[in-house]
Amino acid sequence: MTTGLNRRTFLALAGASSLFVAPPLAAQDITLRIAFIPQENPEKLLGDIEAITGWLTEQIGAAVEGFVSIDHAAAVEALRNGDADISFMGALPFVLAEAEINAIPLLSEVYRGAPNYTGRVFVRRDAGIKSLADLRGRDIAFADPISESGYLYPLSEFERAGLIDRPEAADAFFGRVFFAGGYQQAMQAMAEGLVDAAGASQYADLLLTPEQQAQVTWIAESEAIPSHVVIARPGLDASLRTRFVDAMMLLNKPEHRDKLRFLYGPDGYVRADPAAYERVRDLARQYGLLK
């Protein structure tokens, strides 16, 4: 039976505006609202949000506020309702938001020189688990039900191995399936022995302590996944959207790269290519998430 590991807490709006440096937009009371996804410790993320929204306020010339959404679905709903203008989002939630609300891709994250990464199935080294088949009847934690690297792509490895034939079959294969609410939460649950495995991004082990990192390994890796994307609601003012993209591209410059640590720690950003997400769209259709 699929269930949640912990009660999720919707965090209040955070972030701060500061004095304008860039020329202000015509409307003085414009505020750009950004939704952040809790892929790591939400309390740490709140501090990161305050730092980056302050910097973006200076660069854009309009107040920027940020908040941590409960999950990807909540971020999409915030975009739909106009409670958020921009959101950081995984590839799968993006293609769903694209279909549902005509979300616009703006930027893709770059890691180790490429705008893609993989999903992995992690286990503890001392658990005696050597293959995906060894997880039959055992418990697994995924990050989020609409996460590509934290659910769909790791789960597809069980299908490729012939162990399940559809997502619904996961409940019959595993003992229990949990959605932990983020990469760090799923990895911590596995590292602490609350579950036997975790499905998460290839970089998710970096969210563990050095001692925990030495105690975990991975037993399966997915095909390449387009990296996380920054998206906008379709009705966002075009000038404000351009200012935001231009400011984010400044983070690729050496003098601003230190601020990337406030944005999930990518190596930089490139302008998003909608065509790069076609494989994600195909997989979402295959699993019944898109028509």
N, C-alpha and C positions, 0 to 999 in steps of 0.2 A: 504493500500500500504506500502510495506516495504521500509524504508529509513534510513538514518544515522542521528544521532543527531548533530554531529559536523564534521567539516572537519578534517580528520585525517592528522597528520603531521608525515612524516617519519624522524626520528631523526638520526643525523649523528653518525658515529662511535665514541664510547667513550671507556674509559679504558686506562690503562697505563701498560707498562712493567717496571720491576725493575731488580736489580741485581740478578743473579742466586744464589740460595742457594743449590738446589738439583743438582746432577751431570747433566751437559747439555747433550742433545741428540746429536747424531752424526752430524746432520745438524744444523749449528749455526743460520741459518736464519729462522727456523721453528717458525711459529706463530699459536697459537690455537685461532680460532675465535668462539665466543659464541653469539648466538642470544637470547635475552631476550624478553618476551612477556609483553606488557603494561597492566598488570592487575591492576595497581595502577597508581598514578601520575607519568607520564613519567619523569618529572624533578627530582623528588626524586629518581627514579630508576637510572638515570644517575649517581648520586652520589654513590648509592649502587654498581653499576657496577664497578666504579673506585676502590672502596675499595676491592671488592672481587677479581677482576682480578689481582690487585697488589699482594694479598695474594697467589692466585693460581700460579702466575708467580714464586714466591719464592719456592713453594712446588713442582711444576712440573719440573722446570729447563728449561722452554721455555717461550717465551713471550706469554702472554694471552691478547687478546683484546675482548671487548664486545660491542654490539650495541643493541638498542631497535628496534625491527621490528615493522612495522605498525600493524600487526596482525599475527595470526597463519599461515595463508596461505602464507604470505610473508616470514615467517621463514622457512616453508617447501621449498619454492622456492629457498631461500638462500642456504639451504642444498643441494638441487638438483644441483645448479650451482657451488657449491664449495665456495660460498661467506661466508658460515658458516660451521663450523665443528661439532658443538654441539648446541643443542637448548633445552631450557626449554619449555615444551609442555603439554597441556592437554591430557587426555586419548583419546578423539575422534580424535583430530588432529594427535596424534601418530599413531592410527590404519590406518588413511588415508595415512600418510606418509610412514608407513610400506608397504602398498599396492602399493603406487606410486613409491617410490624410495628405498625400502628395508631398511628403517631406522632401526637402532639397538637400543633397549631400554637398558639403562645403570643403571639408579637409579630411585627409586620411593620415593616421599616425605612421611614422617610420620607425622601425626597430632594426638595429644592426644592418642598416643600409637598404632595407626593403620595406614596402608597405604591406607586408603580410607576415603571418606567423602560423603556429599550429596549435592544436589541442592535444592534450596528453591524458593518459590514465595513470595516476600516481598511487603508489602503495608504500608501506613501510618496508624497509629492507629485511626486518626480522620477522615478517608476517608469513614467509614461506609461499608467497604468491609470485609465480613466475610467468604466468600467461593470463590472458583474458578468461580462458575457460576455468581457471582456478577461482574465479569470482562467482561461480554459480552458487546460489544460495547465500551469498555474503551481502553485506550492506555497502552501499556506495552513496557518496554525496556529490551532487552536481551544484554548480554555482547558481543557475537561474534557468527556468524552463524555456525562456526565449533568449538564451545566450548561445552563440555559435560555438565558441571554444570551451564554454563552461557547461555545455550539454549536447547540442546537436551533433557536432563533429566527433567528440569522444564516443558518444553513443553509437554513431555510425560505424565505428571500428568494431563493435560487437556484431553488427550486421555483416560487415565484410568478412568477419571470422566465422560466419555461419551460426552464431550463437542465438541471435534473435532475427526475426524477419520484419519487424515493424516496431516503432517506439512503444506501443501499448504492450508488447511482449516483454518489456524490461521488468515489469512487476512480477512476472512469472519466473524470469531468469534469476533475478537478484532476491536476496532475503527481503531487504527494504531499500527503497529509493528515497533520498532526501534532497530537497532544494535548500541550500544553506543561506542563500541571499547574497553571495559574492564569492570571489576567488579565495580570499583570505579565510573566510569562514569555512568553506569546504575543505581547504587544505589543513586548517587547524583541527577540524573534526577528524580527519584521517590521521594526522600526526599524533594526536592525543589518544588514538585508539577508539574513538566513538563510532567510527565506521572503518571498513576495511580498505576502501579506495576512494579516490576523488577524481572527478573529471573537471579539468581546468586548463587554462592557458599554459603553453610551454614555459612561460616565465613565472607561473604562479608560485613555484617553490621559493622564489626570491622574497615572498611575503612572509616566509617562516623565519625563525631565528636561525643563526648559523648552526647551532646544535641540532635543531630539527632538520635543517637541510641535509646534514650528513646522515640522517637516519631514514631518508625517503629516497625513492627512485621512481622511474616510470617504466611501464611495460608495454605501452602502445602509443603511437603518435599518428595523428591524422594527416591528411593531405593539407596543402597550404590553404590558409584562410585569409581573405582580405582583411587588413587591419581595421581596428576600430575607427569610426568615422564621426565627424562633427556635423550635425545636421541642423537645419532651420525649418521652422514652420513656413508654409508657402506665403502667408500674408505679411511676413516681416518686411519692413521698409528696406528697399533695395540699397539705399545709401548706407544705412546702418549695417546691413549685412556685409557690404563691401568694406566698410571700416573695420569690422570685426575680423574678416579674413585677412586683410592687410596687416592688422596688428598681430594676429597669430603667426603669420609668416615671418614677422620680425624675430620670432623665437628661434629661427634657424641661424641667426647671426651670433657670432661668438659672444658679443657683449650682453646678449639676452638669454643665452642657453641655460644659465643657472636656474631660470624660472620654469623650465620644463619639469623640474621635480615637483612642482605644484599641480601638474596636469598628468598624473599617472606615470610620469617618467619616460616618455618616448624620446627617441633621438631627434625628433623634429616632425615637421608636417609637410605634406604636399597637397596640392589642390586635388580634390576627389575626382576620380574617374568613375562615373556611374556604371560603365561597362564592366569594370573589374568585379562587380558583385553579381554577375550573371549566374555563376556556379552556385552561389548562395541562394539565389532565387529558384534555381532548378531543384536544389535540395529541399527548400521550403515547400515547393509544390509536391515533391515526392513524399514528404512526410505529412502532407495534408494541411500545412500551415498557410499556403497560398493557393488560390484557385488557378 
